[in-house]
Amino acid sequence: MSGVTITFSRNDCASINFNGTCPATIITTDISGNYSFTGLSLGSSYIVTPTLTGHIFTPANQTFNNLTGTQTANFTAVQVVTVSGRLNGTGGNNFTVSISCNGFSANQLTSGNFTFLVPSNSGTCTVTPSSISQSGGSFGWNPSATQIAVGTQNIANVDFTIITPTFNVVGTINNLANAPGTTVSASGRNCPISGSVYTCSNLVIFQSYTVTPSHPTTTFTRQSNSYSAIQFSFSNQNFTAIATQTISGQVTRNGAALSGVTVALSGGATATRQLTQPVIILLPV
């Protein structure tokens, strides 16, 4: 085959002080597909690499370490076409895409675009993205696989879109009787409570959520739980309501309400408040 570019370079740069960069010699095969590099030094090491647009070679290159004499480096060219596409909705996570044809197969790890070099006229080939199971769901694809007819033209837009699983965060609000009316949210999404069990459902994979219990007069042992780039369901994500009591009263002067009085509380917990209305102070039980 003529017109093949043959790159010839040293493989022992460090030992001959080329600062790690080998000067390369590039020639092109003649009409008979022949090439030749002459005047080589015995004991040196060389790499021979063929390239031609639209082709792959077997082997991809040949290395000759510690050259001891005249050598032969033959290559077989195969004309190829490109099969390309994209995985949509991966969230930056890598998945394996495979292509299988009659007598040819290849795999590629990608979070988005992929391109295969496939021997031309390979006939029917199947392109399939991997499906990876996770706790609470699995990654599926639309379509699950695509069959293509590989001839002599490049094929593009072999695209797939992830079918994203959703996940749940479930837990118990302990001592809920101490805090009737408690609500739970997952980054603004309401999580229904049944009995004392809350459920944050349909959380989208690779999204981040903060689950927070709320009550106007009750605190909890933990303010919230955070889940970064969620890929699993979670159970037993419990919170405990801390029961509180109230000390309240009114300050008067000469029988009239007196505002602006500073009221101090000391003991297990302290608080001060400027009174513009009757004061309510919460105490741990």
C-alpha positions as CSV (number, residue, x, y, z in Angstrom):
1,M,0.0,0.0,0.0
2,S,1.5,3.3,-1.0
3,G,1.1,6.6,0.8
4,V,1.5,5.2,4.3
5,T,3.4,7.5,6.6
6,I,6.1,5.7,8.5
7,T,7.4,7.4,11.6
8,F,10.8,6.3,12.8
9,S,12.2,7.4,16.2
10,R,14.7,6.5,18.8
11,N,13.5,4.6,21.8
12,D,16.6,5.4,24.0
13,C,16.4,9.2,24.3
14,A,17.5,9.4,27.9
15,S,20.7,7.4,27.3
16,I,21.8,9.6,24.4
17,N,21.1,13.0,26.0
18,F,18.3,14.2,23.7
19,N,16.6,15.8,26.8
20,G,13.9,13.2,26.6
21,T,12.8,14.1,23.1
22,C,13.8,11.9,20.2
23,P,14.1,13.4,16.7
24,A,11.8,11.5,14.4
25,T,12.3,10.6,10.8
26,I,9.1,10.4,8.6
27,I,8.9,8.8,5.2
28,T,6.1,7.5,3.0
29,T,5.7,4.0,1.5
30,D,6.2,3.7,-2.3
31,I,3.8,2.3,-4.8
32,S,4.6,-1.2,-3.7
33,G,4.1,-0.4,0.0
34,N,7.8,-0.6,0.7
35,Y,9.9,1.6,3.0
36,S,13.4,1.6,4.3
37,F,15.5,3.4,7.0
38,T,19.2,3.1,6.5
39,G,22.4,4.1,8.3
40,L,21.2,2.9,11.7
41,S,23.5,2.5,14.6
42,L,24.1,-0.9,16.2
43,G,23.0,-1.2,19.8
44,S,20.5,1.6,19.5
45,S,16.7,1.2,20.0
46,Y,14.0,2.3,17.6
47,I,10.2,2.5,17.2
48,V,8.5,2.2,13.8
49,T,4.9,3.4,13.5
50,P,2.7,3.5,10.4
51,T,-0.2,5.9,10.0
52,L,-2.8,6.5,7.3
53,T,-6.1,8.3,7.6
54,G,-9.0,5.9,7.7
55,H,-6.8,2.9,8.5
56,I,-5.6,1.0,11.5
57,F,-2.5,-1.3,11.5
58,T,-1.5,-4.6,12.9
59,P,0.6,-4.3,14.9
60,A,0.2,-0.7,15.8
61,N,4.0,-0.2,15.9
62,Q,7.1,-2.3,16.3
63,T,10.0,-1.7,18.7
64,F,13.6,-2.8,18.2
65,N,15.7,-2.7,21.3
66,N,19.5,-2.9,21.1
67,L,19.6,-3.2,17.3
68,T,21.9,-6.1,16.4
69,G,21.5,-6.1,12.6
70,T,19.1,-5.6,9.7
71,Q,15.5,-6.1,10.7
72,T,12.2,-6.3,8.9
73,A,9.0,-4.6,10.2
74,N,5.9,-5.5,8.2
75,F,2.4,-4.1,8.9
76,T,-1.0,-5.0,7.7
77,A,-3.5,-2.2,7.1
78,V,-7.2,-2.4,7.6
79,Q,-9.5,0.3,6.3
80,V,-11.8,1.6,9.0
81,V,-14.8,3.9,9.5
82,T,-15.8,5.8,12.6
83,V,-18.8,5.0,14.7
84,S,-19.5,7.8,17.1
85,G,-22.2,8.9,19.6
86,R,-22.8,10.2,23.0
87,L,-24.1,9.1,26.4
88,N,-26.5,11.7,27.7
89,G,-27.3,12.4,31.4
90,T,-24.2,10.7,33.0
91,G,-23.6,13.4,35.5
92,G,-19.9,13.2,34.6
93,N,-19.7,9.5,35.7
94,N,-18.0,7.0,33.4
95,F,-19.7,4.1,31.7
96,T,-18.4,1.4,29.4
97,V,-19.7,1.4,25.8
98,S,-19.1,-1.7,23.7
99,I,-19.4,-2.4,20.0
100,S,-19.7,-6.0,18.7
101,C,-19.5,-6.9,15.0
102,N,-18.7,-10.1,13.1
103,G,-15.1,-10.7,14.0
104,F,-14.5,-7.3,15.7
105,S,-15.3,-5.9,19.2
106,A,-14.1,-3.0,21.3
107,N,-14.9,-1.3,24.6
108,Q,-14.5,2.3,25.6
109,L,-14.9,4.1,29.0
110,T,-16.6,7.5,28.7
111,S,-18.8,10.0,30.5
112,G,-20.1,11.5,27.3
113,N,-18.8,11.2,23.7
114,F,-17.3,8.0,22.2
115,T,-15.8,7.0,18.9
116,F,-14.8,3.6,17.6
117,L,-12.6,2.8,14.7
118,V,-14.4,-0.2,13.0
119,P,-13.2,-2.2,10.0
120,S,-15.2,-1.1,7.0
121,N,-17.9,-3.5,5.7
122,S,-18.2,-5.2,9.1
123,G,-21.9,-5.6,8.4
124,T,-24.3,-5.5,11.4
125,C,-22.8,-4.2,14.6
126,T,-24.4,-3.7,18.0
127,V,-23.5,-0.7,20.2
128,T,-24.4,-1.2,23.9
129,P,-23.8,1.0,27.0
130,S,-23.2,-0.7,30.3
131,S,-26.0,-1.0,32.9
132,I,-24.7,-0.8,36.5
133,S,-26.9,-1.8,39.4
134,Q,-26.9,0.3,42.5
135,S,-28.7,0.0,45.8
136,G,-32.3,1.1,45.2
137,G,-32.0,1.2,41.4
138,S,-30.0,0.6,38.3
139,F,-28.7,2.6,35.4
140,G,-30.7,1.8,32.2
141,W,-30.5,3.4,28.8
142,N,-32.8,4.5,26.1
143,P,-32.4,2.7,23.8
144,S,-30.8,-0.2,25.6
145,A,-28.7,-1.1,22.5
146,T,-28.5,0.0,18.9
147,Q,-27.8,-2.1,15.8
148,I,-26.0,-0.4,12.9
149,A,-24.9,-1.5,9.4
150,V,-21.2,-0.7,9.0
151,G,-20.1,-0.2,5.3
152,T,-17.7,2.3,4.0
153,Q,-19.1,5.5,5.5
154,N,-18.7,7.0,8.9
155,I,-21.7,6.6,11.2
156,A,-22.5,9.4,13.8
157,N,-25.2,10.1,16.3
158,V,-25.4,6.7,17.9
159,D,-26.7,8.3,21.1
160,F,-28.1,7.0,24.3
161,T,-29.9,8.7,27.2
162,I,-29.6,7.4,30.7
163,I,-32.8,6.3,32.5
164,T,-32.0,7.6,35.9
165,P,-33.0,5.7,38.9
166,T,-34.4,7.5,42.0
167,F,-33.6,6.8,45.6
168,N,-35.3,7.2,49.0
169,V,-34.1,8.5,52.4
170,V,-36.2,7.0,55.2
171,G,-36.0,7.5,59.0
172,T,-37.9,7.8,62.2
173,I,-38.6,11.0,64.2
174,N,-38.1,9.7,67.8
175,N,-40.2,11.4,70.5
176,L,-42.5,12.8,67.9
177,A,-45.2,13.1,70.5
178,N,-43.0,15.9,72.0
179,A,-43.2,17.8,68.7
180,P,-46.6,17.4,67.0
181,G,-46.7,19.2,63.6
182,T,-43.0,18.4,62.8
183,T,-42.2,18.5,59.1
184,V,-39.3,17.1,57.2
185,S,-37.9,18.4,53.9
186,A,-35.2,17.3,51.4
187,S,-33.7,20.5,50.0
188,G,-37.1,22.1,49.9
189,R,-39.0,19.0,48.9
190,N,-41.6,17.8,51.4
191,C,-41.1,14.4,52.9
192,P,-44.4,12.9,54.2
193,I,-44.5,11.5,57.7
194,S,-46.6,8.4,58.5
195,G,-46.8,7.6,62.2
196,S,-43.3,8.7,63.2
197,V,-41.6,7.5,60.0
198,Y,-40.7,10.1,57.3
199,T,-39.9,9.2,53.7
200,C,-38.1,11.4,51.2
201,S,-38.8,9.7,47.9
202,N,-37.9,10.1,44.2
203,L,-34.5,11.7,44.9
204,V,-32.7,12.0,41.6
205,I,-29.3,10.3,41.1
206,F,-26.2,12.5,41.2
207,Q,-28.1,15.3,42.9
208,S,-27.3,16.5,46.4
209,Y,-29.9,16.8,49.2
210,T,-30.1,18.0,52.7
211,V,-32.8,16.4,54.9
212,T,-34.0,18.7,57.6
213,P,-36.6,18.2,60.4
214,S,-38.5,21.4,61.4
215,H,-40.7,22.5,64.3
216,P,-41.4,26.0,65.5
217,T,-40.6,25.3,69.2
218,T,-38.6,22.0,69.3
219,T,-35.0,21.2,68.5
220,F,-33.6,18.0,67.3
221,T,-30.5,15.9,68.1
222,R,-29.2,16.7,64.6
223,Q,-30.2,19.7,62.6
224,S,-29.9,17.9,59.3
225,N,-28.3,15.0,57.2
226,S,-26.6,15.7,53.9
227,Y,-26.3,13.4,50.9
228,S,-23.8,14.5,48.2
229,A,-24.4,13.2,44.6
230,I,-26.8,10.6,45.8
231,Q,-26.4,7.1,44.3
232,F,-28.0,4.9,47.0
233,S,-31.1,4.7,49.1
234,F,-30.7,5.2,52.8
235,S,-32.7,3.9,55.8
236,N,-32.6,4.5,59.6
237,Q,-31.8,8.2,59.0
238,N,-33.3,9.0,62.4
239,F,-33.8,12.3,64.3
240,T,-34.8,12.7,67.9
241,A,-37.0,15.6,69.1
242,I,-35.9,17.2,72.3
243,A,-38.8,18.0,74.5
244,T,-39.1,21.5,75.9
245,Q,-41.1,23.3,78.5
246,T,-42.2,26.9,78.8
247,I,-41.8,29.6,81.4
248,S,-43.9,32.6,80.5
249,G,-45.3,35.6,82.3
250,Q,-46.1,39.3,82.1
251,V,-44.3,42.3,83.6
252,T,-46.6,45.1,84.8
253,R,-46.2,48.5,86.5
254,N,-49.0,50.0,88.4
255,G,-51.3,47.4,86.8
256,A,-50.2,48.3,83.2
257,A,-48.1,46.1,80.9
258,L,-44.5,47.3,80.9
259,S,-42.5,46.8,77.7
260,G,-38.7,47.0,77.2
261,V,-37.8,45.0,80.3
262,T,-34.8,42.7,80.0
263,V,-35.7,39.3,81.4
264,A,-32.7,36.9,82.1
265,L,-32.9,33.1,82.4
266,S,-30.1,31.1,84.0
267,G,-29.6,27.4,84.7
268,G,-29.4,24.6,82.1
269,A,-30.0,27.1,79.3
270,T,-29.9,30.9,79.3
271,A,-31.7,33.5,77.2
272,T,-32.4,37.2,77.4
273,R,-35.1,39.0,75.5
274,Q,-36.4,42.6,75.3
275,L,-40.1,42.4,76.1
276,T,-42.5,44.0,73.7
277,Q,-45.1,41.3,74.5
278,P,-45.4,38.5,77.0
279,V,-42.2,36.4,76.9
280,I,-42.0,32.6,76.1
281,I,-38.8,30.8,76.9
282,L,-38.1,27.1,76.0
283,L,-36.3,24.9,78.4
284,P,-34.9,21.4,77.8
285,V,-36.7,18.7,79.9
